[in-house]
Amino acid sequence: QVQLVESGGGVVQAGDSLRLSCTASSRTFAEYAVGWFRQAPGKEREFVAAVSRSGGGSSYSDFVRGRFTTSRDNTKIAVYLQMNSLEVEDTAVYSCAAVPVPTSSRIVTAAYEYTHWGRGTQVTVSP
């Protein structure tokens, strides 16, 4: 079992940047594909970004592509979400999720496939 803890959220203004971290409790984290999801008040949870086990591949939703970048450092058992040019519409609770995968290149974008979830960190973007 691996436990996930997100950090780095906060209150920023539109156009600012934030870097979220997802830190795992076990070095077996290197065997997991990781995804980022967000949920705004009154809305469904939605996929934001995902990174492969190796860190060599990633996927993004259309509404963040070009603004957000996800990466991982398996030596530090952490995954990051760099968020630039933040918009008011990006306001949400951001959560990371992980699932063990057999291949290093596998990218998982569907929430139902993930087996481990963090509690989330609040990101608030003001006008």
C-alpha positions in Angstrom: 0.0 0.0 0.0 1.2 3.5 -0.7 -0.2 6.6 0.9 -0.3 9.9 -1.0 -0.1 13.5 0.3 -0.6 16.6 -1.8 0.9 19.9 -0.9 1.5 23.3 -2.6 -2.0 24.6 -2.9 -3.0 28.1 -2.0 -4.6 31.3 -3.0 -3.2 33.1 -6.0 -4.3 35.7 -8.6 -5.1 34.9 -12.2 -2.0 34.6 -14.2 0.1 33.4 -11.3 1.8 30.0 -11.0 1.7 27.2 -8.4 3.5 23.9 -8.1 1.7 21.0 -6.5 3.5 18.1 -5.0 2.3 14.6 -4.5 4.5 12.7 -2.1 4.3 8.9 -1.5 5.0 6.9 1.5 6.9 4.1 -0.2 9.6 3.6 -2.8 7.3 1.2 -4.6 5.8 4.4 -5.9 8.2 4.0 -8.8 6.0 1.2 -10.0 2.9 3.3 -10.1 1.4 5.5 -12.8 0.1 8.8 -11.4 -2.7 11.1 -12.3 -4.0 14.5 -11.2 -7.7 15.2 -10.8 -9.6 18.2 -9.6 -13.1 18.9 -8.3 -14.7 22.3 -8.1 -17.7 23.0 -5.8 -20.8 21.6 -7.4 -19.0 19.9 -10.3 -17.9 16.5 -11.1 -14.3 15.4 -10.6 -12.3 15.8 -13.8 -9.0 14.6 -15.1 -6.2 17.1 -15.3 -3.0 15.3 -16.1 -1.2 12.0 -15.8 2.4 10.7 -16.0 3.8 7.3 -16.7 5.7 5.2 -14.3 9.0 6.1 -15.9 8.1 9.8 -16.2 8.8 9.7 -19.9 5.2 10.0 -21.0 2.3 12.3 -19.9 -1.2 13.3 -20.9 -3.2 16.4 -20.3 -6.8 17.5 -20.5 -7.6 20.1 -23.2 -8.2 22.8 -20.7 -4.7 22.7 -19.1 -2.6 21.6 -22.0 0.1 24.2 -22.6 -0.3 25.7 -19.1 0.3 22.7 -16.8 3.1 20.3 -16.7 3.4 17.1 -14.7 6.7 15.4 -13.9 8.0 12.9 -11.4 11.2 12.3 -9.4 11.3 8.6 -8.4 14.3 9.2 -6.2 12.2 11.5 -4.1 9.1 9.4 -4.6 7.2 12.5 -5.7 5.1 13.7 -8.6 4.7 17.4 -9.4 2.1 19.5 -11.2 3.5 22.8 -12.4 0.5 25.1 -13.0 1.2 28.3 -15.0 -1.1 31.1 -16.2 -3.7 30.1 -13.7 -7.3 31.1 -14.4 -10.3 31.6 -12.1 -11.8 28.5 -13.6 -8.9 26.4 -12.2 -10.2 26.9 -8.7 -10.7 23.4 -7.2 -9.4 20.8 -4.9 -6.6 19.0 -6.7 -5.9 15.4 -5.9 -3.2 12.9 -7.0 -3.9 9.3 -7.6 -1.7 6.3 -8.2 -2.1 2.7 -9.6 0.6 0.0 -10.0 1.2 -0.7 -13.7 3.2 -3.5 -15.3 4.8 -1.3 -18.0 6.9 1.9 -17.5 5.2 3.7 -20.4 1.6 3.2 -19.4 -0.4 6.4 -18.8 -3.7 6.2 -16.9 -6.3 8.9 -17.4 -9.5 7.3 -16.1 -10.3 7.9 -12.5 -11.9 4.5 -12.0 -8.6 2.8 -12.7 -6.8 4.4 -9.8 -6.5 2.5 -6.6 -4.8 5.0 -4.3 -5.9 8.6 -3.7 -4.6 11.6 -1.7 -6.9 13.9 0.2 -6.3 16.8 -2.0 -5.1 20.4 -1.8 -7.1 23.5 -2.4 -6.2 25.8 -5.2 -8.0 29.1 -5.3 -7.5 31.6 -8.1 -8.9 35.1 -7.7 -9.5 37.5 -10.5 
